[in-house]
C-alpha cells in the first residue's frame, strides 16, 4: 500500500473517532457548562458560552434540596444493598444446583428462565401491578426490592458460566472430607465465586441504581419513598425550564455511575458480553 | 425417585435418617436452593403472563371485571388509530437499528486495531448507556430545546432556521431514534469488539503478508468471523424496535406523535386503566417476539451449520 493512502486512512480514522466522541460527550458537557451558571448568566448568555466561574456550586445545592437528593441517595443505597445481597445469593444458589446436580426438571428450569427473558419488563408490568397490589406490596420499599430480585436473569447466567469453569473435584473433595452440600457451597465454593460476584454486582448495581420505571409505578409516594432516579421528576413541574438547576441535578445523579464506570470498565464490558451471549 | 431400587433388604430408614443420606441431602439442598428463585420467577413472570392472557379477553380495570368481550380487545389493537400508528413508528426504529449496527461495526473495527486512546474512545461511546433514563430525558430536552445546544452548534457551522426538534412531526421521531442510538450504540460496539478479538490473530498476520489493505481485511476476515453476531443483532432489533419505550417516554412522553407501541400500552394500562386492552397489546407483541426469536434460532443454527461444515468436519463433535 502506498504511504499517502495509509496516512489518509489514518487521519480519517481519527477524525471519525474524535467526531463520535464529541457527539457522545457534548450533551453531557453542555449540562456541565449550564450547571455552573448563575440565574442571570443562564438567562442572558448562550448555553454554550462558558460560565464565569467554575466554582459556583449554588445550583447543585438548590437541586440537592429541591429534589431531596439526600434521602433519595440514602433510600437508593439501602435498596441497592438489599437487592445486591439478595440477587447474588439467589443466583449463586440457583446456578450451583443447576450446574452440579442432575435431576429431572433441570433443563426445564433453565428453559423457564431463558423464556422469561423474552417477556419485556414493561409489558408484564400491566399485570404485575395487579399482583403487587393484591399482595399489598405497592408503595413500599420491600415490595420494590422483592420485585427487583425477581426480574433478574443476567446475574444467573454469569454465575452459571462461572460454575461451568469451577472443577467439580473441589466440592467432591470437600464432601468426602465430611462437608454437607450446604457446607460445600457456603464454605468452599462461595468464596471462589468472587470474580462472578463482583461482575454481577456491578452490572446489577448500575441497573438498579438507574431503574426508574418500576420505581415510578411502585413507589408512588414521592415524599416518603423517593429514590435517586425518580427524584428528578421534581423538575418537570413549575421548574421545567430552569435548566441551570436541572442540569446540576442530572449531573449529581450521573456522578456515582461515572465513578463506578471509571473504576470497573473492564468488568462492565466483560459482564455485559457474558450476559448478551445468552440473554 | 424417593424409593431407590435394591433397598428392600436394607433396614427401612426413617424420614430423618433418609435426610442424612447423600441422596437425601442433595434433594433437600435442591429444594431449599430452588425455592426462592422459582417462587419469584413464578410470581413475577409466569403468573403475570397467564393473567395477561386471561385479562386480554375482558373489559376491565385493575380492580373490577366489567365484562367478557371475547376477541374485541384484539380487534381493537389492530383497528384503533393510536395502536396502529404506534406499530408504524417502529419502522423508524428498525431503520435506526440498521444504522446503529453498521456504525457500531465501523467503530468496533477501528477500535480493534492500534489506535491511540482507544480506551478513551470506547469509554466515551459506551458511557451514555450507564446514565439513568430520566436523566437522559432531561439531557435531551435541554440539548434539543429551541435555541439551546444543538441549535447553537449548528449555528457555528452556518445552519440557521432549524426546526423544533421535538415538536415538528416530520422529524421528531428521527430525532428520538438518534437519541436512542446515542445511548445504545456503545453496547453494540463493545460486543462487536469482543467478537473481533476472538478472531485468530494468525489470520491478520497472513493477510498482512499477502498485502491486504484495510478494506480487504475488513471484508474477508472481520465480516465473516462476526457475521453470526451481526445477523443475530439485526434480527433481534426487529423485536427491539417494536418494544421501544425509553426515549419517547422520557424525552417527549409520547407527545407530538411519538407514542411507540409500549408508550401507548403503558398509558392505556396505568393512566386510562384499560387493563384488558393493554393486556391484549402485550400479548400481540409477545407473539411477535416469540416468532422473531424462533426465526433467530433457526438462522443461528443455519449459520453454524454453514460455517462448520466444509472445514471443521467432525471436530465439532469432538470439542463437545
Interface residues (C-beta under 8 A of the other chain):
Chain A: X1 X9 X13 X14 X16 X17 X20 X21 X23 X24 X25 X26 X27 X28 X30 X31 X34 X46 X47 X48 X90 X91 X93 X94 X96 X97 X101 X103 X104 X109 X112 X113 X116 X118 X119 X120 X122 X123 X124 X125 X126 X127 X128 X129 X130 X131 X133 X146 X147 X149 X150 X151 X156 X175 X180 X181 X182 X185 X206 X209 X210 X212 X213 X217 X228 X229 X230 X232 X233 X235 X243 X246 X247 X249 X250 X253 X254 X257 X258 X260 X261 X265 X268 X269 X272 X273 X276
Chain B: X1 X22 X25 X26 X29 X30 X32 X33 X34 X36 X37 X38 X40 X41 X43 X44 X45 X46 X47 X48 X49 X51 X52 X55 X62 X106 X107 X110 X111 X115 X116 X117 X119 X120 X121 X123 X124 X125 X126 X127 X128 X130 X131 X132 X133 X134 X135 X138 X139 X140 X142 X143 X145 X148 X149 X152 X153 X182 X186 X187 X190 X191 X194 X211 X213 X214 X243 X245 X249 X250 X262 X265 X266 X269 X270 X275 X278 X279 X282 X285 X286 X289 X290 X293
